[in-house]
Amino acid sequence: MLVMQMATTRDQLLAFLGRPWEKLRAAKDRSTANVIARDGVARAFQLADLLRQHAIAMGAVPSPADRRADLDTAVEIRRKLDRAGRRSRRAR
């Protein structure tokens, strides 16, 4: 699982979750619009493809096997949560 490969502290996770995501998204959208206005759509696609290639080279894009393992883990966690919920309701 890609996320579990990173050693993350609670504080780091909270800092990440607390980022101003709406402002970051707006800044990214403005930047993309500026590139398109200045250099055209083809250049924006070229830059996007360069970023995609870089992410793949850095190992930041999960492989199909990683994705399958993530799905399997999510399904197993869901089963366990459902089972725990049923036990909790029966215990009342």
C-alpha positions as CSV (number, residue, x, y, z in Angstrom):
1,M,0.0,0.0,0.0
2,L,1.5,3.3,-1.1
3,V,0.4,5.4,1.9
4,M,1.7,3.0,4.5
5,Q,5.2,3.1,2.9
6,M,5.6,6.6,4.3
7,A,6.5,7.1,7.9
8,T,4.1,9.8,9.0
9,T,3.6,11.2,12.4
10,R,0.3,12.4,13.7
11,D,1.4,16.0,13.5
12,Q,2.5,15.6,9.9
13,L,-0.9,14.1,9.0
14,L,-2.8,16.8,10.8
15,A,-0.7,19.5,9.0
16,F,-1.4,17.9,5.7
17,L,-5.1,17.6,6.3
18,G,-5.2,21.2,7.6
19,R,-3.8,22.7,4.4
20,P,-6.0,25.3,2.7
21,W,-7.1,22.9,-0.1
22,E,-9.6,25.2,-1.7
23,K,-7.1,28.0,-2.0
24,L,-4.5,25.6,-3.4
25,R,-7.0,24.3,-5.9
26,A,-7.9,27.9,-7.0
27,A,-4.2,28.8,-7.4
28,K,-3.6,25.7,-9.5
29,D,-6.6,26.6,-11.7
30,R,-5.3,30.2,-12.1
31,S,-1.9,28.9,-13.0
32,T,-3.3,26.5,-15.6
33,A,-5.5,29.2,-17.1
34,N,-2.5,31.5,-17.3
35,V,-0.4,28.9,-19.1
36,I,-3.3,28.3,-21.6
37,A,-3.8,32.0,-22.2
38,R,0.0,32.6,-22.7
39,D,1.2,29.4,-24.4
40,G,-1.9,27.6,-25.6
41,V,-3.6,24.3,-24.8
42,A,-1.0,22.2,-26.3
43,R,1.6,23.5,-23.9
44,A,-0.7,22.9,-20.9
45,F,-1.1,19.3,-22.0
46,Q,2.7,19.0,-22.4
47,L,3.3,20.3,-18.9
48,A,0.6,18.0,-17.5
49,D,2.3,15.0,-19.2
50,L,5.7,16.0,-17.9
51,L,4.2,16.1,-14.4
52,R,2.6,12.7,-14.9
53,Q,5.9,11.2,-16.1
54,H,7.7,12.7,-13.1
55,A,5.1,11.2,-10.7
56,I,5.6,7.8,-12.3
57,A,9.4,8.0,-12.2
58,M,9.2,9.0,-8.5
59,G,7.0,6.0,-7.7
60,A,4.1,8.2,-6.7
61,V,1.7,6.5,-9.0
62,P,0.5,3.2,-7.6
63,S,0.9,0.1,-9.8
64,P,-2.2,-2.0,-10.7
65,A,-1.0,-4.5,-8.1
66,D,-0.8,-1.6,-5.5
67,R,-4.3,-0.5,-6.4
68,R,-5.7,-4.0,-6.1
69,A,-4.0,-4.4,-2.7
70,D,-5.5,-1.1,-1.5
71,L,-8.9,-2.2,-2.6
72,D,-8.5,-5.6,-0.9
73,T,-7.4,-3.8,2.3
74,A,-10.4,-1.4,2.1
75,V,-12.8,-4.3,1.6
76,E,-11.3,-6.2,4.6
77,I,-11.5,-3.1,6.8
78,R,-15.1,-2.6,5.8
79,R,-16.0,-6.2,6.7
80,K,-14.3,-5.9,10.1
81,L,-16.1,-2.6,10.8
82,D,-19.4,-4.1,9.8
83,R,-18.8,-7.1,12.0
84,A,-17.7,-4.9,15.0
85,G,-20.9,-2.8,14.5
86,R,-23.1,-5.9,14.6
87,R,-21.4,-7.1,17.8
88,S,-21.7,-3.7,19.4
89,R,-25.5,-3.6,18.6
90,R,-26.0,-7.1,20.0
91,A,-24.2,-6.3,23.2
92,R,-26.6,-3.5,24.1
